């Protein structure tokens, strides 16, 4: 018999012992898997390092080859930006009808949506393929028309911002120059497409702008000729430069005059002969310098260049300033008129017009592929695969060492073989 106060060794664990047991089981399991990883650490390290070295070497090798031969070439994207406006009506309808689409009769059709339809139309893409010699560039001579169009659309991007009317046309290729060439050819072909199907016409506004531009050009030419004549006459580019040069000449002559006066006084103290040749020479030279100073101060005209009087410099400065102000004003007017002319020309000749804000330029930075990202993915994948292989090898090793488990496996295999043979025999 047992004492009622003695502990019961067969009793179930209390509530506080169950979490501790589960925690010990979790820790033991984690240590078990950690021990397996430590056992295969060299294999995991070699596989991961080999994969990292291989993918880095592959990336470097792909950079050394020409883009046409590289298995992983850099890709570049060139883009142009257009500003499209609301459709005027008739031009857009004629283009939609030429595409075989039902043209709406209301004013809700926009040029941007129409341009998106045109850019993805079959005839438009075929024209781009022909203009840029894509059959040779992509070696698509044996491909059918559908496949050729798919290649172009896979490399092209057309994004329309309906709120601002901004249309972005981009093209991707392994050659940056070719990407910019195709993007600009798409813009030019789109402009030609609208011109031909929208109707080319010139209005009175365009003609008025052309006449005004010609008048402004004549005015600018006249002002520029007047400025050039002023500069040739006085041999300087500005009145400030003329005043500075004149002041420097006067200061130099005044210094020379002071030196001659001092020399004359000194020589007179040594001799009392008034007809002394040396004294007469110095006095004549002094008078010449004094006359030259007076001429510079009063101004003179002679030969190809003239020297204005110093009192005339402020007026000349105002005159040249007015000419330069008029020239700057006329140039600003011309720039503004030129912009208006370009917009009016597109509107008059293209019907539902658009403005080219930026043409495509040759890109100098790649958009892909990211070799660093590729290296990281391959390295992480190799690391995970090596861990999986390590656990698989460990499991097979444990399975082979356990006769009971091997017996179960062999029995299952034998049973499957008998079932298969029976099925074949009945068949």
Secondary structure, DSSP 8 states (H G I E B T S, - for coil): ---TTS--TTS---HHHHHHHHHHHHHHHHHHHHHHHHHTHHHHHHHHHHHHHHHHHHHHHHHHS-TTT-TT--BEEEEEEEEE-B--SHHHHHHHHHTT----SSTT-BHHHHHHHHHTSHHHHHHHHHHTTHHHHTT-TTS-HHHHHHHHHHHEEEEEETTTTEEEEEEEESSHHHHHHHHHHHHHHHHHHHHHHH-----HHHHHHHHHHHHHHHHHHHHHHHHHHHHHHHTSSSHHHHHHHHHHHHHHHHHHHHHHHHHHHHHHHH---TT-HHHHHHHHHHHHHHHHHHHHHH-EEETTEEE--GGGHHHHHHHHHHHHHHHHHHHHHHHHHHHHHHHHHHHHHHSS-EEEEE------S--B--HHHHHHHHHHHHHHHHHHHHHHHHHHHHHHH-HHHHHHHHHHHHHHHHHHHHHHHH-
